[in-house]
């Protein structure tokens, strides 16, 4: 059968509602990285993990860390995320080069990952503990919600999207839909710039799916929709951007290279790549695999040199949802590096020049992929699976963690101490194992006669915001009646800047005392 090659505007498929849901025995509970209990359909096979291989079920990370227990492996993964986030922040301070934007107050505005889970958006930092998975986390902090450059936010975002994808897979299986995965890539070399490659391969992908011939192909195979994952790696031949695309259809899409329909799709991809200005791809630039067995290589935060084993003895990796959503977090490959590999290399390699090279590569990646959607559902597919409106990364991060116990408040001075000594992971670990008392023991100082006195004060704190509001009213209404209205506004502005910048130069004064002190002593710093 031949397909008409005339041009035509792309028309989305008619929306179809799901006829059935996943079977009750397939349903399960999975704890997401945000502390929510997400009801989803889990893969039917139960995995038997090898010795020293563990899975953090709150983030979906597979961990192999030698002869240590699962709790230690999970803690090490969290520590690594914070470590890589610090590395990303240091690199991304150069994101804007010499043209750093300045806000209305005259402050430099850097990449949001530089301040993620570090700068406060309220007067205190709250530590809470999820009831569903026992994980401790911080509340009251600014977050970047950037799955492209932030390992901390990425772990939360990708696992939530993986959960949604697993629901779709199991509903599709219940409806006897066929699942296929198409991989699309194009020739590249070490001299190609990532931003140009990204633009051209994105153009090729858009044209590949558009037009009357493709619409006829999809109608013939009963294609319901697709989910597209955009990934990039760096190797000896330079940047390697590529797409993984999951297709749900009523008729199985052929996977054999000598099949007519396979060859038609392959030739169409070659045509679109050449039109974009790239060289014509060979057989390695196009592949169709059985989506139900996809995941030929593992997508996890740690190394990927071992496989899981099912109860039947079959060697498998993570499921296809992880393959689609966590491609840019793959680490441990010898021939190419993921963005997280670049971060790791930038701080761990012994050679200074190699560390600097990886910093520059990550900066190029961050600039090229700014605003890029890594996971995208085709129009109408989420409605077909009754998954509701797609949530943005910001929405996923901003959702309140339910069923979480409040543990304690952390003052600005204590938070500065935690950041300075890189103790975020340690504080979370203490909160999970020893509660607020363990955190207080870490933060205890000699200003109190005994730990018991300090802990009594620590555990009975009110929110700093309430105290500041009361004290502010007193200062402005009594002691400082002589201050003009413009200066009252200046005090409030400095308070807002204090929340953003975390400036604790005069550490023993609160922000309003410092503002008044500076005014009376005409300090210029």
Protein Blocks (a to p, Z undefined) as FASTA:
>chain_A
ZZdfbdcddddddddddfbdcdfklgccdddfkopacdddddfbdcdddehiacdfknop
acdehjadfklmmmmmmmmmmmmmmmmmmmmmmmnommcccdfkopacddfklmgokbcc
bfbdcddddfklopacdehiacekiaklmmklmmmmmmmmmmmmmmmmmmmmmnopacdd
ddddddddfkbcfklmmmmmmmmmmmmmgcjklmmmmmmnopabdcddddddddfkopad
ddddddddfbdcdfbfkbmklmmmmmmmmmmmmmnopacddfklgccddfklgokbccdf
bdcfbccddfkopacdddfklmmmmmmmgghiakbccfklmmmmmmmpmblklmmmmmmm
mmmmmmmmgoiafbdcdehklmmnonopaddfklmmmpccehiacfbdcdfklmmmmmmn
opmlmmmmmmmmnommlmmmmmpcfkbfbfklmmmmmmmcccfklmmmmmmmmmmmmmmm
mpcfklmmmmmmmmmmmmmnopafblmbcfklmmmmmmmnopaZZ
